[in-house]
Amino acid sequence: MMNTKKLIKMAKKWQQRAALHRKRISFQRSSTATSSTAAEKGCFKVYTSDKTRFAFPISYLRNSVLQELLKISEEEFGLSTEGPITLPFDSVFLEYLIKLIERRMDGDTEKALLMSISSAKCSLQCSLQQQEQSAQQLLVF
């Protein structure tokens, strides 16, 4: 598990880099997202793959599931210098995760969720590799 201070530092760095290269984000907002473009004090913002904005309290960074999502986001999109932090999941999944975090999910639920996220990540990587191999085979023939 990552250190909380390190996660907070990473989230602040992502937000600072995003703020340097944009003045305003023009993504659509949903009812679950906050209405202002600036994050409230003690919160950080992330966007989902369907461009829905969520503002999380920094205390959520202690949750290992959210830490894993941030790692996957970094692997998928890198450290964004021209935009906000984007998680490679849709808003429905993130809303579900928020409800679980707010209800203080037990250790078994957290482990099961982490395993399902990592297996989904592995299956996505395998399918991408298969697509690349089939594309290369088509080029050979």
C-alpha positions as CSV (number, residue, x, y, z in Angstrom):
1,M,0.0,0.0,0.0
2,M,1.3,3.5,-0.9
3,N,2.0,6.0,1.8
4,T,-0.8,8.6,2.2
5,K,1.6,11.5,2.0
6,K,3.0,10.2,-1.2
7,L,-0.5,9.9,-2.7
8,I,-1.4,13.4,-1.6
9,K,1.8,14.7,-3.2
10,M,1.1,12.8,-6.4
11,A,-2.5,14.1,-6.6
12,K,-1.3,17.7,-6.0
13,K,1.4,17.3,-8.7
14,W,-1.2,16.1,-11.2
15,Q,-3.5,19.0,-10.4
16,Q,-0.7,21.5,-10.6
17,R,0.5,20.2,-14.0
18,A,-3.1,20.2,-15.3
19,A,-3.6,23.8,-14.0
20,L,-0.5,25.0,-15.8
21,H,-1.8,24.1,-19.2
22,R,-5.5,25.0,-19.0
23,K,-7.6,27.8,-17.8
24,R,-10.9,26.0,-17.9
25,I,-12.2,22.5,-18.4
26,S,-15.1,22.2,-20.8
27,F,-16.3,18.8,-19.9
28,Q,-19.9,18.2,-19.1
29,R,-20.9,17.9,-15.5
30,S,-23.4,15.4,-14.0
31,S,-25.5,15.8,-10.9
32,T,-22.9,13.9,-8.8
33,A,-20.1,16.2,-9.9
34,T,-19.4,19.6,-8.2
35,S,-20.5,22.7,-10.0
36,S,-17.3,24.9,-9.7
37,T,-14.2,24.5,-11.8
38,A,-11.9,24.9,-8.8
39,A,-11.5,22.1,-6.3
40,E,-12.7,22.9,-2.8
41,K,-10.1,23.0,-0.1
42,G,-9.2,19.5,1.1
43,C,-10.5,17.9,-2.1
44,F,-9.1,16.8,-5.4
45,K,-10.8,16.2,-8.7
46,V,-10.7,13.3,-11.2
47,Y,-12.6,12.7,-14.4
48,T,-14.0,9.4,-15.6
49,S,-13.7,7.9,-19.1
50,D,-17.2,9.3,-19.8
51,K,-15.9,12.8,-18.8
52,T,-17.8,13.1,-15.5
53,R,-16.0,15.1,-12.8
54,F,-15.8,13.9,-9.3
55,A,-14.4,15.8,-6.3
56,F,-13.0,13.5,-3.5
57,P,-11.9,14.5,0.0
58,I,-8.1,13.9,0.3
59,S,-8.8,11.4,3.1
60,Y,-10.1,9.0,0.4
61,L,-6.5,8.6,-0.8
62,R,-6.0,6.2,2.1
63,N,-8.3,3.7,0.5
64,S,-6.3,1.0,-1.3
65,V,-8.9,0.7,-4.1
66,L,-8.7,4.3,-5.0
67,Q,-4.9,4.0,-4.9
68,E,-5.0,1.2,-7.4
69,L,-7.3,3.2,-9.7
70,L,-4.8,6.1,-9.6
71,K,-1.9,3.7,-10.4
72,I,-4.0,2.3,-13.4
73,S,-4.7,5.8,-14.5
74,E,-1.0,6.6,-14.4
75,E,-0.2,3.5,-16.4
76,E,-3.0,4.2,-18.9
77,F,-2.6,7.9,-19.5
78,G,0.7,8.8,-17.8
79,L,1.1,11.9,-15.7
80,S,-1.1,14.4,-17.5
81,T,0.5,17.8,-18.1
82,E,-2.2,19.1,-20.3
83,G,-5.4,18.1,-18.5
84,P,-7.0,16.7,-15.4
85,I,-6.5,13.2,-13.9
86,T,-8.6,10.8,-15.9
87,L,-9.6,7.4,-14.5
88,P,-10.1,4.6,-17.1
89,F,-13.5,3.7,-15.6
90,D,-17.0,5.1,-16.2
91,S,-19.0,7.2,-13.7
92,V,-21.3,4.4,-12.7
93,F,-18.3,2.4,-11.3
94,L,-16.9,5.4,-9.6
95,E,-20.3,6.2,-7.9
96,Y,-20.4,2.6,-6.7
97,L,-16.9,2.9,-5.3
98,I,-17.7,6.2,-3.5
99,K,-20.7,4.6,-1.9
100,L,-18.5,1.6,-0.7
101,I,-15.9,4.0,0.6
102,E,-18.5,6.1,2.5
103,R,-20.0,3.0,4.0
104,R,-16.5,1.9,5.1
105,M,-16.3,-1.4,3.2
106,D,-14.9,-4.4,5.1
107,G,-11.6,-6.0,4.2
108,D,-13.1,-8.9,2.2
109,T,-15.1,-6.6,0.0
110,E,-12.0,-4.4,-0.6
111,K,-9.9,-7.4,-1.5
112,A,-12.5,-8.7,-3.9
113,L,-12.8,-5.3,-5.5
114,L,-9.0,-5.1,-5.9
115,M,-8.9,-8.6,-7.4
116,S,-11.7,-7.8,-9.9
117,I,-9.9,-4.5,-10.9
118,S,-6.6,-6.2,-11.4
119,S,-8.2,-9.1,-13.4
120,A,-10.1,-6.6,-15.6
121,K,-6.8,-4.8,-16.2
122,C,-5.0,-8.1,-17.1
123,S,-7.8,-9.1,-19.5
124,L,-7.7,-5.7,-21.1
125,Q,-4.0,-6.0,-21.6
126,C,-4.3,-9.5,-23.0
127,S,-7.0,-8.4,-25.5
128,L,-4.9,-5.5,-26.6
129,Q,-1.9,-7.7,-27.2
130,Q,-4.1,-10.1,-29.2
131,Q,-5.4,-7.3,-31.3
132,E,-1.8,-6.1,-32.0
133,Q,-0.7,-9.6,-32.9
134,S,-3.6,-10.1,-35.3
135,A,-2.9,-6.7,-36.9
136,Q,0.7,-7.7,-37.4
137,Q,-0.4,-11.0,-38.9
138,L,-2.6,-9.2,-41.3
139,L,0.3,-7.0,-42.4
140,V,2.4,-10.1,-43.0
141,F,-0.1,-11.7,-45.3
